[in-house]
Amino acid sequence: MKRILLLISLLLAGLAAGAQVLSPRYEQFKEYRNESDTLRMKQMLDNWGEKDSEFYAAWINYCSVMAVETQDPTWLEMGVSWAKNGRDAFPDNDLLLLKQADALFDNEQFQEALPVLEEIEQRGLGDALTWYHLSTIYGLKADLAQSRHYLEKMLQDGDEDFQAFARELLANFDEMERQADSLLFKPDHAAIKTISQTQAFQNLVDRFAACDTTLTREEVAALYYGSAYARDYESVQTQCENIKTMVEEGQISEAKAALKEKLKDYPVSLYLLVSLFNLSEDEDELMSYAWKARNIITVIDNTGRVYDPEHPFQVICVNDEYIVLDQLFEMSEFKSQALVDGPLDKMTFLNANGLEETVYFQVTQPYWERLNSLFGGND
């Protein structure tokens, strides 16, 4: 991914207009950069003389071009190092602030790039390239509202090339939002509770166990959310502590047998399905567990939107929140959990891009009924 982002960044950098006044020497160096003339660039660097702010900026440019020419990502790391050293030497220099943002972005250090880009915006130095970087980072954070905001700024501030690029991305955003709206699904929990007490519900359980591909999203939703009225799915992981011990002791066959037995009572437990998938080697079993988990996670995914407490992702137990973060959002590091506005769980984590992301979950009513009963509540 680094090469793709860097190529786009270099292309747009050649179009962006700098706000600061640059020396003739640096302007000449930029021409060599735009021509990818690494030989002349290096010659200028070797004969630069005093290490002024433009010297550090020139080295950052050289590293970015060399990364493309050699396809060696260590050049990007070197560019970040030159940017840090330059900012340490000239902390208030606008050019180096801009170049540090470029270097961090190109090296996909997005979380580190974000405050630098925000500082650029606060100083009033932002241009179309800055808005492109910010839009991309917020897009990778799945914060589409902020990403769109900066695309619109890019459309406003950019030249024809930037504007064309922004229009194309905004059109893609519109299509993504239309698709997301068409998939958004609000389960009818009153109806699902009623269905869960009938033979029709058991028929859904049997069809799901057989991996019936004709099951609709609404039927899988009725099965998943309806199951919570019959069983306390929050307790499954605790019930399986002895099975964890089996795995740790190498008793894999015994652990799988115990998990399969438990699955009979908890047929839509994501914890059991994922655990069995991780332990199984039989291809048919793997396909079965993957199909079941994927269908449940797809239903959960359709109930919510990222960063939107008005549309939380609905689950039947807290354990499923963590599984969804792992499987759907590719969580790399969990940061925090907070209960907000009643039954809403605000989960903050780092995604696969190292960016902080926020997701809201709502655990469905059976969980809260059991919890209130346990502690003697009336609501």
Salt bridges, closest charged atoms under 4 A:
GLU27 OE1 - LYS30 NZ 3.82
ASP37 OD2 - ARG40 NH1 2.82
ASP46 OD1 - LYS42 NZ 2.76
ASP52 OD2 - ARG25 NH2 3.44
ASP88 OD2 - LYS84 NZ 2.97
ASP94 OD1 - ARG123 NH1 2.94
ASP102 OD2 - LYS99 NZ 3.41
ASP102 OD1 - HIS133 ND1 3.64
GLU119 OE2 - ARG87 NH2 3.84
GLU119 OE2 - ARG123 NH2 2.73
ASP174 OD1 - ARG148 NH2 2.50
GLU175 OE1 - ARG178 NH2 2.90
GLU177 OE1 - ARG148 NH2 3.58
ASP181 OD1 - ARG305 NH2 2.20
ASP212 OD2 - ARG207 NE 2.80
GLU218 OE2 - ARG217 NH2 3.39
GLU219 OE2 - ARG207 NH1 3.24
GLU241 OE2 - LYS244 NZ 3.51
GLU261 OE1 - LYS264 NZ 3.12
ASP265 OD1 - ARG231 NH2 3.70
GLU285 OE2 - LYS260 NZ 2.61
ASP308 OD2 - ARG305 NH1 3.96
ASP308 OD2 - HIS311 ND1 2.82
GLU333 OE2 - LYS335 NZ 3.84
